């Protein structure tokens, strides 16, 4: 009796086992490649700057940037020349402002008799303003300026006094003053006066009244 011969070829089980081994090797390789790659870098939004964090947003309706402060203004440049409407001496500059010569102050409550004065000290300046109305006096630096005052005495209401100071010549300088009659007759009387500020000097002022005929008299 003869022995049986082995059958040739591979069976189905062999193919299945080989497929499982190949698939396992493939996925194992992919897993190993994934392990070798570095992790992705995290993504962040740009951080706010320190200046933006330190300065909060402005409230609605308010400016984000403050306007620069206004330049200081000299009150003297805002005031018109002196005029008298209420019967009191009204100065050109505001009280306590910086005077610049010449400044003129006028009023109608001066002395009863004509006279002139030279003022070089604050106490005399204060006394003048108390005598002619008792109100606040303009500030004057008497180290730089001096006051020249002319009282015209009792005159018809509406009368004014004009004063002009000349330049010093040697040890003297001339101060001319003139009485200006009212343009229209007014009831009552007045005691007009005028005070001016000029640069302080050691020269002696000489007061002269200018008459309507063009002559000047002491």
Order of alpha helices (4+ residues) and beta strands (2+ residues): alpha-alpha-beta-beta-alpha-beta-beta-beta-beta-beta-beta-beta-beta
